[in-house]
Amino acid sequence: MSLDTHLDQLKERHATLESRITEEDQRPRPDSGTLTRLKLEKLRLKEEMERLRARPG
């Protein structure tokens, strides 16, 4: 898998998580545990994307 393809997949997952976070946050009683888990996963993906972009090559 090429670097660009992998980055595109990570971007898609990141966007999906953003949507899920927004949906959960707009519920009458958002689940704080779910929000925390989703936000941590989103941050992990962001860090992975940044690491891959910074890689020489």
CORJOHU-V590326 format. One record per residue. RES is the residue in one letter. PHI is phi as a letter, one per 30 degrees, with the letter a starting at -180 (NA if undefined). PSI is psi in radians with two decimals (none if undefined). D_LAST is the distance of its C-alpha to the last C-alpha in Angstrom with 1 decimal. Layout:
res=RES phi=PHI psi=PSI d_last=D_LAST
res=RES phi=PHI psi=PSI d_last=D_LAST
//
This chain:
res=M phi=NA psi=2.35 d_last=14.7
res=S phi=d psi=2.82 d_last=11.7
res=L phi=d psi=-0.75 d_last=9.8
res=D phi=d psi=-0.72 d_last=12.0
res=T phi=d psi=-0.78 d_last=15.0
res=H phi=d psi=-0.76 d_last=14.6
res=L phi=d psi=-0.69 d_last=14.3
res=D phi=d psi=-0.72 d_last=17.4
res=Q phi=d psi=-0.73 d_last=19.3
res=L phi=d psi=-0.70 d_last=18.8
res=K phi=d psi=-0.72 d_last=20.0
res=E phi=d psi=-0.80 d_last=22.9
res=R phi=d psi=-0.68 d_last=23.9
res=H phi=d psi=-0.79 d_last=23.6
res=A phi=d psi=-0.68 d_last=25.9
res=T phi=d psi=-0.75 d_last=28.3
res=L phi=d psi=-0.70 d_last=28.6
res=E phi=e psi=-0.75 d_last=29.4
res=S phi=d psi=-0.77 d_last=32.1
res=R phi=d psi=-0.65 d_last=33.5
res=I phi=d psi=-0.79 d_last=33.7
res=T phi=d psi=-0.79 d_last=35.5
res=E phi=e psi=-0.82 d_last=37.9
res=E phi=d psi=-0.71 d_last=38.7
res=D phi=d psi=-0.44 d_last=39.2
res=Q phi=c psi=-0.08 d_last=41.7
res=R phi=d psi=2.71 d_last=43.8
res=P phi=e psi=-0.66 d_last=47.2
res=R phi=b psi=1.47 d_last=46.3
res=P phi=d psi=2.50 d_last=42.6
res=D phi=d psi=1.95 d_last=41.7
res=S phi=d psi=-0.58 d_last=40.1
res=G phi=d psi=-0.74 d_last=38.7
res=T phi=d psi=-0.78 d_last=36.9
res=L phi=e psi=-0.77 d_last=35.6
res=T phi=d psi=-0.79 d_last=34.2
res=R phi=d psi=-0.79 d_last=32.5
res=L phi=d psi=-0.73 d_last=31.0
res=K phi=d psi=-0.67 d_last=29.8
res=L phi=d psi=-0.71 d_last=28.3
res=E phi=d psi=-0.71 d_last=26.4
res=K phi=d psi=-0.74 d_last=25.2
res=L phi=d psi=-0.71 d_last=24.0
res=R phi=d psi=-0.74 d_last=22.2
res=L phi=d psi=-0.73 d_last=20.4
res=K phi=d psi=-0.78 d_last=19.6
res=E phi=d psi=-0.67 d_last=18.2
res=E phi=d psi=-0.74 d_last=16.0
res=M phi=d psi=-0.76 d_last=14.7
res=E phi=d psi=-0.69 d_last=14.1
res=R phi=d psi=-0.74 d_last=12.3
res=L phi=d psi=-0.67 d_last=9.9
res=R phi=d psi=-0.57 d_last=9.4
res=A phi=d psi=-0.24 d_last=9.1
res=R phi=d psi=2.30 d_last=6.3
res=P phi=d psi=2.54 d_last=3.7
res=G phi=k psi=none d_last=0.0
//
